[in-house]
């Protein structure tokens, strides 16, 4: 027997849970199939202020504000002990200027529970194994539940929010190789024991390797005395055949004077995770009665923490279109969804590329920036990559003009 709902969502992470809550506001019957059991570990822990607008839109702001997450007001950078920082409250764009740094196991469970409280039917431990259409042209998901039973879910529309699981791209042969170089990340959670009085726990810290400008570290403090710690580099930078991931991460930390000093008392008490080849893209962000949200569609790089913001933005963009399509309207998904979403992704892409070639690093650490220009760039780093009132969003290539001025 095939179960029926209005909208089926694959994945209960930020994109899936935000979409589910918004769809429930519109009165739709929503079933979310999530392969993992929550809580579960995930990275992407440093939210951007733009996220708060989407969280509020979904009716989850009060719960998130009360959860005790680490307050975040900006991003700090360090290169050979040269500091740089952006205060997100000084951005150009309208909207929230602060946010949180979160352990994703807790955060994702919280917003999933908020979606459940809004009436979404979220089922954990469900593995999608197939996707097709019935005789009426309606999508059908074939999945196996946690008891191992094979089941079917028919809907009027499917949103794939499966993140790096990339369910529909795999099943429908939508995957394309990314045009970004293949990079690898080693990361973990630590008990940081940081005693430096100048360390600002209200900002993510991004540190450039003292020798290689395309190798960088993140340090994301949480409210419980722990941090997320990671290093990102080209795949060949890490010799995983001759060294353990733990040794490679510790060696990388010791190579950085800033991190070696900050983390001199740190306790490494969690296994190291290795993730490589994470940059991805697809042939299309939509198809017949389905759309891809967040990382299921495209993921760039973790350097500016854009992943969760893009995921939530995709949900906010897609849900009104789903509502209209279910009401009988003809929707141009390419014009009304793919292009607007891609415009912000492409803005982030310019900054990510400029980070790795070192030119944006020169901007960050420059002492000659004009305050208005700095506020516009700050907005993009705060997640407002879709604000066309910002000249640096409307024309992302303007960054190169600033680069040239900072390098003179």
C-alpha positions in Angstrom: 0.0 0.0 0.0 1.3 3.5 -0.9 1.0 6.2 1.6 0.0 9.7 0.4 0.9 13.2 1.5 1.1 16.7 0.0 4.8 17.2 0.2 7.6 14.7 0.9 10.9 16.1 2.2 14.1 14.1 2.2 16.2 15.0 5.1 15.4 16.8 8.5 18.4 19.1 8.7 18.1 22.9 8.6 16.7 23.0 5.0 14.3 20.2 5.5 13.0 21.3 8.9 12.6 24.9 7.9 10.8 23.9 4.7 8.5 21.5 6.7 7.5 24.2 9.2 6.8 26.7 6.5 4.7 24.2 4.5 2.7 23.3 7.6 2.0 27.0 8.1 0.3 26.8 4.7 -1.8 23.8 5.8 -0.1 21.0 3.8 0.4 17.5 5.0 4.2 17.1 5.2 6.2 13.9 5.7 9.9 14.1 6.2 12.1 11.0 5.7 15.4 11.3 7.5 18.1 8.5 7.2 19.9 9.4 10.4 18.8 9.1 14.0 18.9 12.5 15.7 20.8 13.8 17.5 23.7 13.2 15.1 27.1 14.9 14.6 27.4 17.4 11.7 29.7 20.3 10.9 28.5 23.7 9.7 28.3 25.0 13.2 28.9 28.7 12.8 25.7 30.2 11.6 25.5 33.5 9.8 23.1 36.3 10.8 21.0 35.9 7.7 20.0 32.5 9.1 18.1 34.2 11.9 15.6 35.8 9.4 14.8 32.3 8.1 14.5 30.8 11.5 12.1 33.6 12.5 10.1 33.1 9.3 9.7 29.4 10.3 8.4 30.3 13.7 11.5 28.9 15.5 13.3 32.1 16.7 12.1 32.0 20.3 13.2 28.4 20.8 16.6 29.0 19.2 17.2 32.2 21.3 16.4 30.3 24.5 18.5 27.2 23.8 21.7 28.6 25.3 23.9 28.5 22.2 27.1 30.5 21.9 26.3 34.1 20.9 28.1 35.2 17.7 28.6 38.7 16.4 31.2 38.4 13.8 34.3 36.7 12.3 37.9 37.0 13.4 40.9 36.3 11.1 44.6 35.8 11.8 47.5 35.5 9.4 51.0 35.2 10.9 49.6 36.9 14.1 48.2 39.8 12.0 44.6 40.2 13.1 41.5 41.0 11.1 37.9 41.0 12.0 34.3 41.9 10.9 31.6 42.9 13.3 28.4 41.8 11.6 26.4 44.5 13.4 28.2 47.0 11.2 27.0 45.4 7.9 25.4 47.4 5.1 22.3 45.2 4.7 19.1 45.3 6.8 18.4 42.3 9.0 19.8 40.6 12.0 23.5 41.3 12.8 24.1 38.6 15.3 23.5 34.8 15.5 24.9 31.7 17.2 27.6 29.1 17.1 25.9 25.7 17.6 26.7 22.1 18.1 24.7 20.8 15.2 23.6 17.7 17.0 21.7 19.9 19.4 20.6 22.6 16.9 19.3 20.2 14.3 17.3 18.2 16.8 15.9 21.5 18.2 14.6 22.8 14.9 13.4 19.3 13.8 11.4 19.2 17.0 10.0 22.7 16.2 8.9 21.4 12.8 7.2 18.4 14.5 5.5 20.8 16.9 4.2 22.7 13.9 2.6 19.4 12.6 5.3 17.9 10.3 5.6 14.1 10.4 9.3 13.5 10.7 10.5 9.9 10.6 14.0 9.0 11.5 16.0 6.0 10.3 14.4 5.9 6.8 16.6 5.2 3.8 15.4 6.3 0.3 16.1 3.6 -2.3 14.2 4.8 -5.3 12.2 7.6 -7.0 9.7 7.4 -9.8 6.3 8.6 -10.9 2.9 6.9 -10.8 0.4 6.7 -13.7 -0.9 10.2 -12.7 2.6 11.7 -12.9 2.9 12.1 -9.1 6.3 11.4 -7.5 6.7 8.3 -5.4 9.6 7.7 -3.0 10.6 4.1 -2.3 12.2 3.7 1.1 13.1 1.2 3.8 12.2 2.1 7.4 14.3 1.3 10.4 12.6 -2.1 10.8 13.8 -3.0 7.3 10.3 -2.8 5.7 10.0 -1.6 2.1 7.5 1.2 1.8 6.3 3.8 -0.7 5.3 7.5 -0.2 3.4 9.3 -2.9 3.3 13.1 -2.8 2.4 16.0 -5.0 5.9 17.5 -4.7 9.3 16.4 -3.3 12.0 18.6 -1.7 15.4 17.0 -1.4 17.1 18.4 1.6 19.4 15.4 2.1 22.6 17.5 2.2 25.8 15.5 1.4 23.6 12.4 1.0 22.4 14.0 -2.3 19.7 11.5 -2.7 17.9 12.7 -5.8 21.0 13.8 -7.6 22.3 10.2 -7.2 19.1 8.5 -8.2 18.3 10.8 -11.1 21.9 11.2 -12.4 22.0 14.9 -11.8 25.5 15.1 -10.3 28.2 17.1 -12.0 31.8 17.5 -10.9 32.5 20.8 -9.1 34.8 23.3 -10.8 36.5 23.9 -7.4 39.8 22.1 -6.7 39.5 18.9 -4.6 40.1 19.8 -1.0 40.1 17.8 2.3 39.2 18.7 5.8 40.2 17.2 9.1 38.1 18.2 12.0 36.9 17.4 15.5 35.5 18.8 18.8 37.9 19.5 21.6 37.7 20.7 25.2 39.6 23.9 24.4 40.7 25.2 27.9 41.5 28.6 26.4 42.8 31.1 29.0 43.9 33.9 26.7 42.0 37.0 27.9 42.1 38.5 24.4 40.3 35.5 22.8 36.8 36.5 21.6 34.4 33.6 22.0 31.7 35.6 20.2 33.4 35.2 16.8 34.5 32.3 14.7 38.3 32.4 14.3 39.8 31.6 10.8 43.5 31.2 10.8 45.7 31.2 7.7 48.6 28.7 7.7 51.9 30.5 8.3 53.5 29.1 5.1 50.6 28.2 2.7 47.9 30.8 2.0 45.5 28.1 0.7 45.6 26.2 3.9 43.4 27.4 6.7 41.9 26.5 10.1 38.6 27.1 11.8 38.1 27.4 15.5 34.4 27.7 16.5 33.8 28.1 20.3 30.6 26.7 21.9 28.9 27.9 25.1 30.1 24.8 27.0 33.8 25.3 26.9 34.3 23.3 23.8 35.3 24.2 20.3 35.0 22.8 16.8 38.5 22.7 15.3 39.3 21.9 11.7 41.9 22.4 9.0 41.3 22.6 5.2 43.8 22.0 2.5 44.4 20.4 -0.9 44.1 16.6 -0.7 47.9 16.1 -1.2 48.7 18.2 1.8 47.6 15.4 4.1 49.6 12.1 4.0 47.0 9.8 5.4 49.0 6.7 4.5 51.9 7.6 6.7 50.0 9.4 9.6 46.9 9.0 11.6 44.2 11.8 11.2 44.8 12.7 14.8 48.5 13.2 14.3 47.9 15.2 11.1 45.5 17.6 12.8 47.8 18.1 15.8 50.8 18.7 13.5 48.8 21.2 11.6 47.7 23.0 14.8 51.3 23.1 16.0 52.4 24.6 12.7 50.3 27.7 13.5 51.8 29.9 16.2 48.3 31.4 16.9 46.6 28.1 17.4 49.5 26.5 19.2 49.3 29.3 21.8 45.5 29.3 22.1 45.2 25.6 22.4 48.2 24.8 24.6 45.9 23.3 27.2 43.4 21.7 24.8 42.1 18.2 25.4 41.6 16.2 22.2 38.9 13.8 23.3 36.9 13.1 20.1 37.8 11.1 17.1 39.0 13.0 14.0 36.7 13.1 11.0 38.2 13.2 7.5 36.1 14.6 4.7 37.3 15.1 1.1 35.9 16.1 -2.2 32.9 17.8 -0.7 32.5 20.6 -3.3 29.6 19.6 -5.6 27.1 20.8 -8.1 24.2 19.5 -10.2 22.8 19.7 -13.7 19.6 21.3 -12.5 18.2 22.4 -9.1 14.7 21.3 -10.0 12.7 18.8 -12.2 9.3 17.4 -12.6 7.6 18.0 -9.2 10.8 18.2 -7.3 13.4 20.7 -6.2 16.8 20.4 -4.5 17.5 22.4 -1.3 20.9 23.4 0.2 23.8 21.0 -0.1 21.8 18.5 -2.1 22.1 21.0 -4.9 25.5 22.7 -4.5 28.1 23.1 -1.9 31.1 25.4 -2.3 33.4 25.4 0.7 33.3 25.7 4.5 35.5 28.8 4.7 32.8 31.4 5.1 30.2 29.2 6.8 27.7 29.7 3.9 26.3 26.2 3.8 23.5 26.4 6.3 22.6 29.9 5.1 22.2 28.6 1.5 20.2 25.7 2.8 17.8 27.9 4.7 17.5 30.4 1.9 16.7 27.6 -0.6 13.8 26.5 1.7 12.5 30.0 2.0 12.6 30.5 -1.7 11.1 27.1 -2.6 8.2 26.8 -0.2 6.1 29.7 -1.7 6.6 28.2 -5.1 5.4 24.8 -3.9 2.4 26.4 -2.3 1.5 28.1 -5.6 2.1 24.9 -7.6 -0.1 22.9 -5.3 -2.8 25.6 -5.7 -2.7 25.0 -9.5 -0.4 27.6 -10.8 2.3 27.0 -13.4 5.6 27.8 -11.9 8.8 28.6 -13.7 11.2 27.0 -11.4 14.3 28.1 -13.3 13.4 31.8 -13.2 11.8 31.9 -9.8 14.0 29.5 -7.9 17.2 28.3 -9.5 18.4 31.7 -10.8 17.7 33.7 -7.6 19.2 31.0 -5.4 22.2 30.6 -7.7 22.9 34.4 -7.7 23.7 34.3 -4.0 25.8 31.1 -4.4 27.7 32.8 -7.2 28.4 35.8 -4.9 29.8 33.5 -2.3 31.8 31.7 -5.0 33.7 34.9 -5.9 34.8 35.4 -2.3 35.7 31.7 -1.7 37.8 31.7 -4.9 39.5 35.0 -3.9 40.2 33.6 -0.4 42.1 30.6 -1.8 44.2 32.7 -4.2 45.1 35.0 -1.4 43.6 38.2 -2.9 40.6 38.4 -0.5 43.0 37.7 2.4 44.8 40.9 1.4 41.5 42.8 1.7 40.7 41.3 5.1 44.1 42.2 6.6 44.3 45.6 4.9 44.3 48.8 7.1 43.2 51.0 4.2 39.5 49.9 3.6 36.8 52.6 3.3 34.2 52.0 6.0 31.3 51.9 3.5 33.0 49.4 1.3 33.9 47.3 4.4 30.2 47.4 5.5 29.2 46.1 2.1 31.7 43.2 2.2 30.7 42.6 5.8 27.1 42.0 4.7 28.2 39.2 2.3 30.2 37.5 5.1 27.1 37.8 7.3 25.1 35.9 4.7 23.3 38.6 2.9 24.5 37.4 -0.5 21.0 38.0 -2.1 20.7 41.7 -1.2 20.8 43.4 -4.6 20.8 46.8 -2.9 24.4 46.0 -2.0 26.7 46.9 -5.0 29.0 44.1 -4.1 26.1 41.6 -4.4 24.7 43.2 -7.6 28.2 43.0 -9.1 30.4 40.5 -7.2 33.3 41.3 -9.5 33.7 44.7 -7.7 35.7 42.8 -5.1 38.7 42.8 -7.5 38.7 46.6 -7.5 39.0 46.5 -3.7 41.7 43.9 -4.0 43.7 46.1 -6.3 43.5 49.0 -4.0 44.6 46.9 -1.0 47.5 45.5 -2.9 48.9 48.8 -4.0 
